[in-house]
Amino acid sequence: MRVVQLRSMIGFVRESRGVYFVAMLTFLLVLVVLSATGIEMTTAGKFWTDHIDPFVGMAVLIVAMALWFGEIRQDWHASLPCRLTVVFRHGDGVDAREVMRCERAGLSGEGEMRALGQQIGAQMVGERTLDFCAPSVEYSGGHIEAERDGRIYRHFTVALRLRKLPAAIDDLASDEVLVWRPPFDSEPVRETPT
């Protein structure tokens, strides 16, 4: 198990901090080569002072600025409003078909996706609860999108699998989907996907 965890951690370092890791390894390799070639310490010291020290100073400044910009980007990303698309499927496996969808509802935080999805579904069909398969909830998204007016938001999707169709859509045709879209001031409508 520890080998799997180590591989996962190395993969994470490679993907998220690969440039810094390669730069550090290159620097260490240069030091090993200088040491192995037998360069005297006075010569190495002068070489360090004249050539490497300014480079290291600039590299430290560049890394500090990159970290600062990275932190700003993370803070900006976390400050964006969130939207949630909820998809309800009925059936098992590849036979499951989409029966209901609510697009881009307001979401206050990532932690409430499942509960909000259930509440939206119940509201769409006018029932208190839905009979869905709790272990098969799928989450995705968090990617950045823009509205037509230019406002930026993070978009998430949660997919729930219904075990039983609600009574309000029991007569839903096999090519229809109950859809609810912003601004949510009207009732959901039945649509045929194109």
ZAMAR-85744 format. One record per residue: x, y, z of N, C-alpha, C, CB in turn; residue number from 1. Coordinates in steps of 0.2 Angstrom, whole numbers, padded with zeros to 4 digits. Glycine has a CB too. Layout:
# ZAMAR-85744
<nulum <X; Y; Z>; <X; Y; Z>; <X; Y; Z>; <X; Y; Z>; NUM>
...
# end
This chain:
# ZAMAR-85744
<nulum <0004; -0006; 0000>; <0000; 0000; 0000>; <0004; 0006; 0000>; <-0005; 0000; 0006>; 1>
<nulum <0010; 0006; 0004>; <0014; 0012; 0004>; <0017; 0014; -0003>; <0020; 0011; 0009>; 2>
<nulum <0019; 0009; -0007>; <0021; 0010; -0014>; <0016; 0013; -0018>; <0023; 0003; -0017>; 3>
<nulum <0010; 0012; -0017>; <0005; 0015; -0021>; <0004; 0022; -0019>; <-0002; 0011; -0020>; 4>
<nulum <0005; 0023; -0012>; <0004; 0030; -0010>; <0010; 0034; -0012>; <0004; 0030; -0002>; 5>
<nulum <0016; 0031; -0012>; <0022; 0035; -0014>; <0022; 0037; -0022>; <0028; 0030; -0013>; 6>
<nulum <0019; 0032; -0026>; <0018; 0033; -0033>; <0014; 0039; -0034>; <0016; 0027; -0037>; 7>
<nulum <0008; 0039; -0030>; <0003; 0044; -0031>; <0006; 0051; -0029>; <-0003; 0043; -0027>; 8>
<nulum <0010; 0051; -0024>; <0013; 0057; -0022>; <0018; 0060; -0027>; <0016; 0056; -0015>; 9>
<nulum <0022; 0055; -0029>; <0027; 0057; -0035>; <0024; 0060; -0041>; <0032; 0051; -0036>; 10>
<nulum <0018; 0057; -0043>; <0014; 0059; -0048>; <0011; 0066; -0047>; <0009; 0054; -0050>; 11>
<nulum <0009; 0067; -0041>; <0007; 0074; -0039>; <0012; 0079; -0040>; <0003; 0074; -0032>; 12>
<nulum <0018; 0077; -0037>; <0024; 0082; -0037>; <0026; 0084; -0044>; <0030; 0079; -0033>; 13>
<nulum <0026; 0078; -0049>; <0028; 0079; -0056>; <0023; 0084; -0059>; <0028; 0072; -0059>; 14>
<nulum <0016; 0083; -0058>; <0011; 0087; -0062>; <0010; 0094; -0059>; <0004; 0083; -0061>; 15>
<nulum <0011; 0095; -0052>; <0010; 0101; -0050>; <0016; 0105; -0049>; <0006; 0101; -0043>; 16>
<nulum <0022; 0102; -0048>; <0028; 0106; -0046>; <0034; 0103; -0050>; <0029; 0106; -0039>; 17>
<nulum <0032; 0101; -0056>; <0037; 0097; -0060>; <0043; 0102; -0062>; <0034; 0095; -0066>; 18>
<nulum <0041; 0108; -0064>; <0047; 0113; -0066>; <0051; 0115; -0060>; <0043; 0120; -0068>; 19>
<nulum <0049; 0115; -0054>; <0053; 0117; -0048>; <0058; 0111; -0047>; <0049; 0119; -0042>; 20>
<nulum <0055; 0105; -0047>; <0058; 0099; -0046>; <0064; 0098; -0051>; <0054; 0093; -0046>; 21>
<nulum <0063; 0099; -0057>; <0068; 0098; -0063>; <0073; 0103; -0061>; <0065; 0099; -0070>; 22>
<nulum <0072; 0110; -0060>; <0077; 0115; -0058>; <0081; 0113; -0053>; <0073; 0122; -0057>; 23>
<nulum <0078; 0110; -0047>; <0082; 0108; -0042>; <0087; 0102; -0043>; <0078; 0106; -0036>; 24>
<nulum <0084; 0097; -0047>; <0089; 0092; -0049>; <0094; 0094; -0054>; <0084; 0087; -0053>; 25>
<nulum <0093; 0099; -0058>; <0098; 0102; -0063>; <0103; 0105; -0059>; <0095; 0106; -0068>; 26>
<nulum <0101; 0109; -0054>; <0106; 0113; -0050>; <0111; 0108; -0046>; <0102; 0117; -0045>; 27>
<nulum <0107; 0103; -0043>; <0111; 0098; -0039>; <0116; 0094; -0044>; <0107; 0093; -0036>; 28>
<nulum <0114; 0092; -0050>; <0118; 0089; -0055>; <0124; 0093; -0057>; <0114; 0087; -0061>; 29>
<nulum <0123; 0100; -0058>; <0129; 0105; -0059>; <0134; 0104; -0054>; <0126; 0112; -0060>; 30>
<nulum <0131; 0105; -0047>; <0136; 0104; -0042>; <0140; 0098; -0041>; <0132; 0105; -0035>; 31>
<nulum <0137; 0092; -0043>; <0140; 0086; -0043>; <0145; 0086; -0049>; <0135; 0080; -0044>; 32>
<nulum <0144; 0088; -0054>; <0148; 0088; -0060>; <0154; 0093; -0058>; <0145; 0091; -0066>; 33>
<nulum <0153; 0098; -0055>; <0159; 0103; -0053>; <0163; 0099; -0048>; <0156; 0109; -0051>; 34>
<nulum <0160; 0096; -0044>; <0164; 0092; -0039>; <0168; 0087; -0042>; <0160; 0090; -0033>; 35>
<nulum <0165; 0083; -0046>; <0168; 0077; -0049>; <0174; 0079; -0054>; <0163; 0073; -0053>; 36>
<nulum <0173; 0085; -0057>; <0179; 0087; -0062>; <0185; 0089; -0058>; <0176; 0092; -0066>; 37>
<nulum <0185; 0090; -0052>; <0191; 0092; -0048>; <0192; 0099; -0048>; <0196; 0088; -0050>; 38>
<nulum <0187; 0103; -0049>; <0188; 0111; -0049>; <0190; 0113; -0042>; <0182; 0114; -0052>; 39>
<nulum <0195; 0117; -0041>; <0197; 0119; -0034>; <0192; 0123; -0031>; <0204; 0123; -0034>; 40>
<nulum <0192; 0124; -0025>; <0186; 0127; -0021>; <0187; 0135; -0022>; <0187; 0126; -0014>; 41>
<nulum <0193; 0137; -0023>; <0194; 0145; -0024>; <0191; 0146; -0031>; <0201; 0147; -0024>; 42>
<nulum <0193; 0142; -0036>; <0190; 0143; -0043>; <0182; 0142; -0043>; <0193; 0138; -0048>; 43>
<nulum <0180; 0137; -0039>; <0173; 0136; -0039>; <0169; 0142; -0035>; <0171; 0129; -0035>; 44>
<nulum <0173; 0145; -0030>; <0170; 0150; -0026>; <0170; 0156; -0031>; <0174; 0152; -0020>; 45>
<nulum <0175; 0158; -0035>; <0175; 0163; -0039>; <0169; 0162; -0045>; <0182; 0164; -0042>; 46>
<nulum <0169; 0156; -0047>; <0164; 0155; -0052>; <0157; 0156; -0049>; <0165; 0147; -0055>; 47>
<nulum <0156; 0154; -0043>; <0150; 0154; -0039>; <0148; 0162; -0039>; <0150; 0151; -0032>; 48>
<nulum <0153; 0166; -0036>; <0151; 0173; -0035>; <0150; 0177; -0042>; <0157; 0176; -0032>; 49>
<nulum <0154; 0175; -0047>; <0153; 0179; -0053>; <0147; 0177; -0057>; <0160; 0178; -0057>; 50>
<nulum <0146; 0170; -0057>; <0141; 0168; -0062>; <0134; 0165; -0059>; <0144; 0163; -0066>; 51>
<nulum <0135; 0161; -0054>; <0129; 0157; -0051>; <0125; 0161; -0046>; <0132; 0150; -0048>; 52>
<nulum <0129; 0165; -0042>; <0125; 0169; -0037>; <0120; 0173; -0040>; <0130; 0173; -0033>; 53>
<nulum <0122; 0177; -0045>; <0117; 0182; -0048>; <0111; 0178; -0051>; <0119; 0186; -0053>; 54>
<nulum <0112; 0172; -0054>; <0107; 0168; -0057>; <0103; 0165; -0051>; <0110; 0162; -0061>; 55>
<nulum <0106; 0163; -0046>; <0102; 0160; -0040>; <0097; 0166; -0037>; <0106; 0157; -0035>; 56>
<nulum <0100; 0172; -0036>; <0096; 0177; -0034>; <0090; 0179; -0038>; <0100; 0184; -0033>; 57>
<nulum <0091; 0179; -0045>; <0085; 0180; -0049>; <0081; 0174; -0049>; <0088; 0181; -0056>; 58>
<nulum <0083; 0168; -0048>; <0079; 0162; -0048>; <0074; 0162; -0042>; <0083; 0156; -0048>; 59>
<nulum <0077; 0164; -0036>; <0073; 0165; -0030>; <0068; 0170; -0031>; <0078; 0167; -0024>; 60>
<nulum <0070; 0176; -0034>; <0065; 0181; -0035>; <0059; 0178; -0040>; <0068; 0187; -0038>; 61>
<nulum <0061; 0175; -0045>; <0056; 0172; -0050>; <0052; 0167; -0046>; <0059; 0169; -0056>; 62>
<nulum <0054; 0163; -0042>; <0051; 0158; -0039>; <0046; 0161; -0034>; <0055; 0152; -0035>; 63>
<nulum <0048; 0166; -0030>; <0044; 0169; -0025>; <0038; 0173; -0029>; <0048; 0175; -0021>; 64>
<nulum <0039; 0176; -0035>; <0034; 0179; -0038>; <0029; 0174; -0041>; <0037; 0183; -0044>; 65>
<nulum <0032; 0168; -0044>; <0027; 0163; -0046>; <0023; 0160; -0041>; <0032; 0157; -0049>; 66>
<nulum <0026; 0159; -0035>; <0022; 0157; -0029>; <0016; 0162; -0027>; <0026; 0155; -0023>; 67>
<nulum <0018; 0168; -0027>; <0013; 0174; -0026>; <0008; 0174; -0031>; <0017; 0180; -0026>; 68>
<nulum <0010; 0174; -0037>; <0004; 0173; -0042>; <0000; 0167; -0042>; <0007; 0174; -0049>; 69>
<nulum <0003; 0161; -0040>; <-0001; 0155; -0040>; <-0006; 0156; -0034>; <0004; 0149; -0038>; 70>
<nulum <-0004; 0159; -0028>; <-0008; 0160; -0023>; <-0014; 0165; -0024>; <-0004; 0162; -0017>; 71>
<nulum <-0012; 0170; -0028>; <-0017; 0175; -0030>; <-0022; 0171; -0035>; <-0014; 0181; -0034>; 72>
<nulum <-0020; 0167; -0039>; <-0024; 0163; -0044>; <-0029; 0158; -0040>; <-0020; 0159; -0049>; 73>
<nulum <-0026; 0155; -0035>; <-0030; 0151; -0030>; <-0035; 0155; -0027>; <-0026; 0147; -0025>; 74>
<nulum <-0034; 0160; -0024>; <-0038; 0164; -0020>; <-0044; 0167; -0025>; <-0035; 0170; -0017>; 75>
<nulum <-0042; 0169; -0031>; <-0047; 0171; -0036>; <-0052; 0166; -0038>; <-0044; 0174; -0042>; 76>
<nulum <-0049; 0160; -0039>; <-0053; 0154; -0040>; <-0058; 0152; -0035>; <-0048; 0148; -0042>; 77>
<nulum <-0056; 0153; -0029>; <-0060; 0151; -0023>; <-0065; 0156; -0022>; <-0056; 0150; -0017>; 78>
<nulum <-0064; 0163; -0024>; <-0069; 0168; -0023>; <-0074; 0168; -0028>; <-0065; 0175; -0023>; 79>
<nulum <-0074; 0164; -0034>; <-0079; 0164; -0039>; <-0085; 0161; -0037>; <-0076; 0161; -0045>; 80>
<nulum <-0091; 0164; -0039>; <-0097; 0161; -0038>; <-0098; 0154; -0041>; <-0103; 0165; -0040>; 81>
<nulum <-0102; 0150; -0038>; <-0102; 0143; -0041>; <-0109; 0142; -0044>; <-0101; 0138; -0035>; 82>
<nulum <-0110; 0138; -0049>; <-0116; 0136; -0052>; <-0116; 0128; -0052>; <-0117; 0139; -0059>; 83>
<nulum <-0122; 0125; -0052>; <-0123; 0118; -0052>; <-0128; 0116; -0057>; <-0125; 0116; -0045>; 84>
<nulum <-0126; 0111; -0061>; <-0130; 0107; -0065>; <-0132; 0101; -0062>; <-0128; 0107; -0073>; 85>
<nulum <-0138; 0099; -0061>; <-0140; 0093; -0058>; <-0143; 0088; -0064>; <-0145; 0094; -0052>; 86>
<nulum <-0141; 0082; -0065>; <-0143; 0078; -0070>; <-0146; 0072; -0066>; <-0138; 0076; -0075>; 87>
<nulum <-0152; 0070; -0068>; <-0156; 0064; -0065>; <-0156; 0059; -0070>; <-0163; 0066; -0062>; 88>
<nulum <-0154; 0053; -0069>; <-0154; 0047; -0074>; <-0159; 0042; -0071>; <-0147; 0044; -0076>; 89>
<nulum <-0162; 0038; -0075>; <-0166; 0032; -0073>; <-0164; 0026; -0077>; <-0173; 0034; -0074>; 90>
<nulum <-0163; 0021; -0073>; <-0160; 0014; -0076>; <-0154; 0013; -0074>; <-0160; 0015; -0084>; 91>
<nulum <-0151; 0007; -0076>; <-0145; 0004; -0074>; <-0139; 0005; -0079>; <-0145; -0003; -0071>; 92>
<nulum <-0133; 0006; -0077>; <-0127; 0006; -0082>; <-0128; 0010; -0088>; <-0126; -0001; -0084>; 93>
<nulum <-0127; 0006; -0094>; <-0127; 0010; -0100>; <-0134; 0011; -0103>; <-0124; 0006; -0106>; 94>
<nulum <-0139; 0008; -0099>; <-0146; 0009; -0101>; <-0149; 0015; -0097>; <-0150; 0002; -0099>; 95>
<nulum <-0145; 0018; -0093>; <-0148; 0023; -0089>; <-0149; 0029; -0094>; <-0143; 0025; -0083>; 96>
<nulum <-0155; 0033; -0094>; <-0156; 0038; -0098>; <-0157; 0044; -0094>; <-0162; 0037; -0103>; 97>
<nulum <-0156; 0050; -0096>; <-0157; 0056; -0093>; <-0164; 0058; -0093>; <-0153; 0062; -0096>; 98>
<nulum <-0167; 0059; -0087>; <-0175; 0061; -0087>; <-0176; 0068; -0084>; <-0178; 0056; -0082>; 99>
<nulum <-0171; 0071; -0080>; <-0172; 0077; -0078>; <-0165; 0081; -0078>; <-0176; 0077; -0071>; 100>
<nulum <-0166; 0088; -0079>; <-0159; 0091; -0078>; <-0161; 0099; -0076>; <-0156; 0091; -0085>; 101>
<nulum <-0157; 0101; -0071>; <-0158; 0108; -0069>; <-0151; 0111; -0071>; <-0160; 0109; -0061>; 102>
<nulum <-0151; 0116; -0075>; <-0145; 0119; -0077>; <-0143; 0126; -0073>; <-0145; 0121; -0085>; 103>
<nulum <-0137; 0126; -0071>; <-0133; 0131; -0068>; <-0137; 0135; -0062>; <-0132; 0136; -0073>; 104>
<nulum <-0139; 0131; -0058>; <-0142; 0134; -0052>; <-0137; 0137; -0047>; <-0147; 0128; -0048>; 105>
<nulum <-0139; 0142; -0043>; <-0134; 0145; -0039>; <-0132; 0140; -0033>; <-0137; 0151; -0035>; 106>
<nulum <-0125; 0140; -0032>; <-0122; 0135; -0027>; <-0118; 0139; -0022>; <-0118; 0129; -0030>; 107>
<nulum <-0119; 0138; -0016>; <-0115; 0142; -0011>; <-0108; 0139; -0009>; <-0119; 0143; -0005>; 108>
<nulum <-0108; 0132; -0010>; <-0102; 0129; -0009>; <-0102; 0122; -0011>; <-0100; 0129; -0001>; 109>
<nulum <-0096; 0120; -0013>; <-0095; 0113; -0016>; <-0098; 0107; -0011>; <-0088; 0111; -0017>; 110>
<nulum <-0098; 0108; -0005>; <-0100; 0103; 0000>; <-0107; 0102; 0000>; <-0098; 0105; 0007>; 111>
<nulum <-0111; 0106; -0003>; <-0119; 0106; -0003>; <-0121; 0103; -0010>; <-0122; 0112; -0001>; 112>
<nulum <-0117; 0101; -0014>; <-0120; 0099; -0021>; <-0125; 0093; -0020>; <-0114; 0096; -0025>; 113>
<nulum <-0123; 0088; -0016>; <-0128; 0082; -0016>; <-0135; 0084; -0013>; <-0125; 0077; -0012>; 114>
<nulum <-0135; 0088; -0008>; <-0141; 0090; -0004>; <-0145; 0095; -0009>; <-0139; 0093; 0003>; 115>
<nulum <-0142; 0099; -0012>; <-0145; 0104; -0016>; <-0148; 0100; -0022>; <-0140; 0110; -0018>; 116>
<nulum <-0144; 0096; -0025>; <-0147; 0092; -0031>; <-0153; 0088; -0029>; <-0141; 0087; -0033>; 117>
<nulum <-0153; 0085; -0023>; <-0159; 0082; -0021>; <-0165; 0086; -0020>; <-0158; 0078; -0014>; 118>
<nulum <-0164; 0092; -0017>; <-0169; 0097; -0016>; <-0172; 0100; -0023>; <-0166; 0103; -0012>; 119>
<nulum <-0167; 0101; -0027>; <-0169; 0104; -0034>; <-0174; 0098; -0037>; <-0163; 0105; -0038>; 120>
<nulum <-0171; 0092; -0037>; <-0175; 0087; -0040>; <-0182; 0086; -0037>; <-0172; 0080; -0040>; 121>
<nulum <-0183; 0087; -0031>; <-0189; 0086; -0028>; <-0194; 0092; -0029>; <-0188; 0086; -0020>; 122>
<nulum <-0191; 0098; -0030>; <-0194; 0104; -0032>; <-0197; 0104; -0039>; <-0190; 0110; -0031>; 123>
<nulum <-0193; 0101; -0043>; <-0194; 0100; -0050>; <-0201; 0096; -0052>; <-0189; 0097; -0054>; 124>
<nulum <-0202; 0091; -0048>; <-0207; 0087; -0049>; <-0213; 0087; -0043>; <-0205; 0079; -0049>; 125>
<nulum <-0212; 0092; -0039>; <-0217; 0093; -0034>; <-0218; 0088; -0028>; <-0223; 0095; -0037>; 126>
<nulum <-0212; 0084; -0027>; <-0213; 0079; -0022>; <-0208; 0081; -0016>; <-0211; 0072; -0025>; 127>
<nulum <-0209; 0078; -0010>; <-0205; 0079; -0004>; <-0198; 0076; -0005>; <-0208; 0076; 0002>; 128>
<nulum <-0198; 0069; -0008>; <-0192; 0066; -0008>; <-0192; 0062; -0015>; <-0191; 0061; -0002>; 129>
<nulum <-0186; 0060; -0017>; <-0185; 0056; -0023>; <-0182; 0049; -0021>; <-0180; 0060; -0028>; 130>
<nulum <-0184; 0044; -0025>; <-0181; 0038; -0023>; <-0175; 0037; -0028>; <-0186; 0032; -0025>; 131>
<nulum <-0169; 0038; -0025>; <-0163; 0038; -0029>; <-0158; 0033; -0026>; <-0160; 0045; -0030>; 132>
<nulum <-0153; 0031; -0030>; <-0148; 0026; -0027>; <-0142; 0031; -0024>; <-0145; 0022; -0033>; 133>
<nulum <-0142; 0031; -0018>; <-0137; 0035; -0014>; <-0129; 0034; -0016>; <-0138; 0034; -0007>; 134>
<nulum <-0127; 0027; -0017>; <-0120; 0026; -0018>; <-0118; 0028; -0025>; <-0119; 0019; -0017>; 135>
<nulum <-0123; 0029; -0030>; <-0121; 0031; -0036>; <-0121; 0038; -0038>; <-0125; 0026; -0041>; 136>
<nulum <-0119; 0042; -0034>; <-0119; 0050; -0035>; <-0113; 0051; -0038>; <-0120; 0054; -0029>; 137>
<nulum <-0113; 0055; -0044>; <-0106; 0056; -0047>; <-0106; 0064; -0047>; <-0107; 0054; -0055>; 138>
<nulum <-0100; 0066; -0046>; <-0098; 0073; -0046>; <-0093; 0075; -0051>; <-0095; 0076; -0039>; 139>
<nulum <-0093; 0081; -0054>; <-0088; 0083; -0059>; <-0088; 0090; -0059>; <-0089; 0079; -0066>; 140>
<nulum <-0083; 0093; -0062>; <-0083; 0100; -0064>; <-0078; 0104; -0059>; <-0089; 0103; -0064>; 141>
<nulum <-0080; 0110; -0058>; <-0076; 0115; -0055>; <-0073; 0119; -0060>; <-0072; 0112; -0050>; 142>
<nulum <-0074; 0118; -0066>; <-0070; 0122; -0071>; <-0073; 0129; -0072>; <-0070; 0118; -0078>; 143>
<nulum <-0070; 0133; -0075>; <-0072; 0140; -0075>; <-0075; 0142; -0082>; <-0066; 0145; -0075>; 144>
<nulum <-0081; 0145; -0081>; <-0085; 0147; -0087>; <-0087; 0154; -0087>; <-0091; 0142; -0088>; 145>
<nulum <-0089; 0157; -0092>; <-0092; 0164; -0092>; <-0099; 0164; -0095>; <-0087; 0168; -0097>; 146>
<nulum <-0103; 0169; -0092>; <-0109; 0170; -0094>; <-0109; 0174; -0100>; <-0114; 0173; -0088>; 147>
<nulum <-0115; 0175; -0103>; <-0115; 0179; -0109>; <-0113; 0187; -0107>; <-0122; 0179; -0112>; 148>
<nulum <-0115; 0189; -0101>; <-0113; 0196; -0100>; <-0106; 0197; -0097>; <-0118; 0198; -0094>; 149>
<nulum <-0102; 0191; -0097>; <-0095; 0192; -0095>; <-0093; 0190; -0088>; <-0093; 0198; -0097>; 150>
<nulum <-0098; 0188; -0084>; <-0097; 0186; -0077>; <-0094; 0179; -0077>; <-0103; 0187; -0073>; 151>
<nulum <-0089; 0178; -0073>; <-0086; 0172; -0073>; <-0088; 0168; -0067>; <-0078; 0173; -0072>; 152>
<nulum <-0089; 0161; -0067>; <-0091; 0157; -0062>; <-0088; 0150; -0063>; <-0099; 0157; -0062>; 153>
<nulum <-0088; 0146; -0057>; <-0086; 0139; -0058>; <-0092; 0135; -0058>; <-0082; 0137; -0051>; 154>
<nulum <-0092; 0130; -0063>; <-0097; 0126; -0065>; <-0096; 0119; -0062>; <-0099; 0126; -0072>; 155>
<nulum <-0101; 0116; -0058>; <-0100; 0109; -0056>; <-0106; 0105; -0059>; <-0100; 0109; -0048>; 156>
<nulum <-0106; 0099; -0059>; <-0111; 0094; -0061>; <-0112; 0089; -0056>; <-0110; 0092; -0068>; 157>
<nulum <-0118; 0087; -0054>; <-0119; 0081; -0050>; <-0124; 0077; -0054>; <-0121; 0083; -0043>; 158>
<nulum <-0123; 0071; -0054>; <-0128; 0066; -0057>; <-0130; 0061; -0052>; <-0124; 0062; -0063>; 159>
<nulum <-0137; 0061; -0052>; <-0140; 0056; -0047>; <-0144; 0051; -0051>; <-0145; 0060; -0042>; 160>
<nulum <-0144; 0045; -0049>; <-0148; 0039; -0052>; <-0154; 0038; -0049>; <-0143; 0033; -0053>; 161>
<nulum <-0160; 0039; -0052>; <-0166; 0037; -0049>; <-0168; 0030; -0049>; <-0172; 0042; -0052>; 162>
<nulum <-0170; 0027; -0044>; <-0173; 0020; -0044>; <-0180; 0020; -0047>; <-0172; 0017; -0037>; 163>
<nulum <-0184; 0025; -0046>; <-0191; 0025; -0048>; <-0192; 0032; -0050>; <-0195; 0023; -0042>; 164>
<nulum <-0196; 0032; -0056>; <-0198; 0039; -0058>; <-0203; 0042; -0054>; <-0200; 0038; -0066>; 165>
<nulum <-0202; 0048; -0053>; <-0207; 0052; -0049>; <-0214; 0052; -0053>; <-0205; 0059; -0047>; 166>
<nulum <-0219; 0052; -0049>; <-0226; 0052; -0052>; <-0227; 0057; -0057>; <-0232; 0052; -0047>; 167>
<nulum <-0224; 0063; -0056>; <-0225; 0069; -0061>; <-0222; 0068; -0068>; <-0222; 0075; -0058>; 168>
<nulum <-0217; 0063; -0068>; <-0214; 0062; -0075>; <-0215; 0055; -0077>; <-0207; 0064; -0075>; 169>
<nulum <-0219; 0051; -0074>; <-0220; 0044; -0075>; <-0222; 0043; -0082>; <-0226; 0041; -0070>; 170>
<nulum <-0225; 0048; -0085>; <-0228; 0047; -0092>; <-0223; 0051; -0097>; <-0234; 0050; -0093>; 171>
<nulum <-0217; 0052; -0095>; <-0211; 0055; -0099>; <-0210; 0051; -0105>; <-0205; 0057; -0095>; 172>
<nulum <-0210; 0053; -0111>; <-0208; 0049; -0117>; <-0201; 0048; -0117>; <-0210; 0053; -0123>; 173>
<nulum <-0199; 0042; -0120>; <-0192; 0040; -0120>; <-0187; 0045; -0123>; <-0191; 0033; -0123>; 174>
<nulum <-0189; 0050; -0127>; <-0185; 0055; -0130>; <-0185; 0061; -0126>; <-0186; 0055; -0137>; 175>
<nulum <-0189; 0062; -0121>; <-0190; 0068; -0117>; <-0186; 0069; -0111>; <-0197; 0069; -0116>; 176>
<nulum <-0184; 0075; -0109>; <-0181; 0077; -0103>; <-0184; 0083; -0100>; <-0173; 0078; -0104>; 177>
<nulum <-0185; 0082; -0093>; <-0188; 0088; -0090>; <-0182; 0093; -0088>; <-0192; 0086; -0083>; 178>
<nulum <-0183; 0099; -0091>; <-0177; 0104; -0090>; <-0179; 0110; -0086>; <-0174; 0105; -0097>; 179>
<nulum <-0175; 0112; -0082>; <-0176; 0119; -0078>; <-0170; 0123; -0079>; <-0178; 0117; -0071>; 180>
<nulum <-0171; 0129; -0082>; <-0166; 0134; -0083>; <-0166; 0140; -0080>; <-0165; 0135; -0091>; 181>
<nulum <-0161; 0144; -0079>; <-0161; 0151; -0076>; <-0166; 0155; -0080>; <-0154; 0154; -0075>; 182>
<nulum <-0169; 0160; -0078>; <-0169; 0162; -0071>; <-0174; 0159; -0066>; <-0171; 0169; -0071>; 183>
<nulum <-0176; 0153; -0068>; <-0180; 0149; -0063>; <-0187; 0152; -0061>; <-0176; 0147; -0057>; 184>
<nulum <-0189; 0157; -0065>; <-0196; 0160; -0063>; <-0202; 0156; -0066>; <-0196; 0167; -0065>; 185>
<nulum <-0200; 0151; -0070>; <-0206; 0147; -0073>; <-0205; 0140; -0071>; <-0206; 0148; -0081>; 186>
<nulum <-0210; 0136; -0073>; <-0209; 0129; -0071>; <-0205; 0125; -0076>; <-0216; 0125; -0071>; 187>
<nulum <-0202; 0119; -0074>; <-0198; 0115; -0079>; <-0202; 0113; -0085>; <-0195; 0109; -0075>; 188>
<nulum <-0199; 0112; -0090>; <-0202; 0111; -0096>; <-0199; 0104; -0099>; <-0202; 0116; -0102>; 189>
<nulum <-0204; 0100; -0103>; <-0202; 0094; -0106>; <-0199; 0096; -0113>; <-0208; 0089; -0107>; 190>
<nulum <-0193; 0093; -0114>; <-0189; 0095; -0120>; <-0187; 0088; -0123>; <-0183; 0100; -0119>; 191>
<nulum <-0186; 0089; -0130>; <-0183; 0083; -0134>; <-0176; 0085; -0135>; <-0187; 0081; -0140>; 192>
<nulum <-0171; 0082; -0133>; <-0164; 0084; -0135>; <-0163; 0084; -0142>; <-0159; 0080; -0131>; 193>
<nulum <-0159; 0088; -0145>; <-0157; 0088; -0152>; <-0151; 0085; -0153>; <-0157; 0095; -0155>; 194>
# end
